[in-house]
Amino acid sequence: MQMLLDVVSVEPHKDNTLSLIFENNEKRLFDMTPYLNKKPFNKLKNTALFMKATVAYGTVIWPGNIDIAPETLFDYSKRI
């Protein structure tokens, strides 16, 4: 079983990617594009809203009660 790692930093980019730093100091890049056609992430097609990504409770959140599981962010991101 993989250890659950918290996100400690996020930097959103206009190409719908997120630069992430996890608590183990690993830097990863996550592409949100495949998620933007699914609820509730479809609201993030609005670039201004997407760019408001922040970290809370160990994961990435956006206004409007939108968040994504940290294990999804880690498992489907690429090390940078």
C-alpha positions as CSV (number, residue, x, y, z in Angstrom):
1,M,0.0,0.0,0.0
2,Q,1.4,3.4,-1.0
3,M,1.8,6.1,1.6
4,L,-0.6,9.0,1.2
5,L,1.4,12.2,0.5
6,D,0.0,15.7,1.1
7,V,0.3,18.5,-1.4
8,V,2.2,21.4,0.1
9,S,2.4,23.7,-2.9
10,V,0.5,24.3,-6.2
11,E,1.2,26.6,-9.1
12,P,-1.6,26.6,-11.7
13,H,-0.7,27.2,-15.4
14,K,-2.9,28.5,-18.2
15,D,-2.4,25.2,-20.1
16,N,-4.5,23.4,-17.4
17,T,-1.5,21.9,-15.7
18,L,-0.6,22.1,-12.0
19,S,3.0,22.2,-10.8
20,L,2.9,20.4,-7.4
21,I,5.2,19.9,-4.5
22,F,4.4,17.0,-2.2
23,E,5.4,16.7,1.5
24,N,8.4,14.5,0.5
25,N,9.7,17.4,-1.6
26,E,8.9,15.6,-4.9
27,K,8.0,18.0,-7.7
28,R,5.4,16.8,-10.1
29,L,3.2,18.1,-13.0
30,F,-0.4,17.1,-13.2
31,D,-2.5,17.7,-16.4
32,M,-6.1,18.6,-15.5
33,T,-7.3,18.6,-19.2
34,P,-8.8,15.1,-19.2
35,Y,-10.9,16.0,-16.1
36,L,-12.4,19.3,-17.4
37,N,-15.3,17.5,-19.1
38,K,-16.4,15.9,-15.9
39,K,-18.3,17.5,-13.0
40,P,-17.4,19.3,-10.9
41,F,-14.2,20.1,-12.8
42,N,-16.0,21.4,-15.9
43,K,-16.3,24.7,-14.0
44,L,-12.5,24.9,-14.2
45,K,-12.6,25.5,-18.0
46,N,-12.9,29.1,-16.9
47,T,-9.2,29.9,-16.8
48,A,-9.7,32.7,-14.2
49,L,-11.2,30.1,-11.8
50,F,-8.6,27.4,-12.6
51,M,-5.8,29.9,-11.8
52,K,-7.3,30.3,-8.3
53,A,-6.0,26.8,-7.2
54,T,-4.6,26.7,-3.7
55,V,-3.6,24.1,-1.2
56,A,-5.8,23.2,1.8
57,Y,-6.1,20.0,3.8
58,G,-3.2,18.4,1.9
59,T,-4.7,18.7,-1.5
60,V,-5.6,21.2,-4.2
61,I,-8.8,23.2,-3.9
62,W,-10.7,25.9,-5.9
63,P,-13.5,28.3,-5.0
64,G,-16.9,26.7,-5.3
65,N,-16.1,23.7,-3.1
66,I,-14.0,21.9,-5.8
67,D,-11.1,19.7,-4.9
68,I,-9.2,16.7,-6.1
69,A,-7.8,13.8,-4.2
70,P,-4.1,14.0,-3.4
71,E,-3.6,10.4,-4.4
72,T,-5.0,11.2,-7.8
73,L,-2.7,14.1,-8.2
74,F,0.3,11.9,-7.2
75,D,-0.6,8.8,-9.2
76,Y,-1.4,10.5,-12.4
77,S,1.3,13.2,-12.4
78,K,4.8,13.2,-13.9
79,R,8.0,13.9,-11.9
80,I,9.6,17.1,-13.0
